Amino acid sequence: MRHWKDIAAAVRQGCRLSAEDALILWHDAPLWSLSELALQRKRAVSGDKVYFNRNFHLEPTNICVFNCKFCSYRKPKGSAEAWDMSMEDVERMVQGYVGSGVTEVHIVGGVHPEHDLYYYADMIRRVKAILPDVSVKAFTAIELAWMINRSGLSIREGLQLLIDAGMDAIPGGGAEIFDEQIRKQICPDKGSTAEWLAIHREAHLLGLKTNATMLYGHIESLEHRIDHLLRLRALQDATQGFNAFIPLKYRNFGNSLSAIGEVSIVDDLRTLAMSRLILDNLPHIKAYWVMYGKQTTELALSFGADDIDGTIDDTTKIYSMAGAEEQRPRMSVADMRAMVSRVGFRAVERDTLYNEIDND
Ligand code: V47
């Protein structure tokens, strides 16, 4: 068995990590060493830049046909905490951002039993009619697989229909953990790993950029995390279509896995650094401040992250309902710039496709 120091030396030379070496490094290397390695890789990709954007989320519904055990957001139809926005509600909300400077709307929600592909294509068209210059990053692969399957179209045809309506990119949600046995335990009725990967592959072949996530810190092992990252790396080798990877820490309030608690901040930082090191072909690693909280996000910037997501404007409920510190997540551009410069990096505003926006 190799020593972590030998593996670290190989990584410093640019060698790709195998599953076996990744496990040794993840398990044995001291935190400071993972920080040093991940920063070296981050610097090679994005220098001293850390990206952010001006965005808001649109979560049209939390009614969902699936019942994932880690989810605090989903409520059954008829529950006092369930919502289902009408198209007029959606338009009213989007109108509120005219002239605000936002460059992205991130649309995700529950997999509603009645809303179909044509309904969501119409929603995208209405959003674009109000905010024509804003990028629509929409629907997890799980939502997409559901709506496209029900339409009778192929994945390619379904995605093309949404692209024609104005969809510009796909967010990374719904990946959870790819290992089929763990997936069966935490989200038994949800769309499969194969479906998630097929949607992203097809999107990439159509020229769409997408993100990827991994839900960690529940019942999975380090081997499962490494397997997840290696499956993403393999798809990225084939398509080059992923823009960013976002590790998502399991937050335990208000869902049926609550009893297992949450992992430590050291686990968060190791996971970020190892994601940067294993995903040597993915340009951006995002520390999603809404999920980590602001303090962990600051630290994350010394562990390979080069993106902190966006201003959000208190428009997402997924993490507040799961117990995250940020109960009304909102950050100003000045706050984001200050956070990045406190760590010693340079904040750079980007659009959804990582084109830099010069607002200085
Ligand atoms: O798919 C749900 C996760 C995801 C919990 O692509 C939970 O730029 C932790 O994917 N604890 C949705 N995580 C969020 C997401 C995302 C967020 C920000 C940026 C991007 C992007 C994508 O949230 C879900 C699921 O994996 N999630 N419940 C929970 N209790």
Boltz pocket constraint, residues with backbone or C-beta under 6 A from the ligand:
constraints:
  - pocket:
      binder: B
      contacts: [[A, 70], [A, 71], [A, 72], [A, 140], [A, 170], [A, 171], [A, 172], [A, 173], [A, 174], [A, 175], [A, 176], [A, 211], [A, 212], [A, 213], [A, 214], [A, 215], [A, 246], [A, 248], [A, 249], [A, 250], [A, 251], [A, 252], [A, 253], [A, 255], [A, 288], [A, 309], [A, 318], [A, 322]]
      max_distance: 6.0
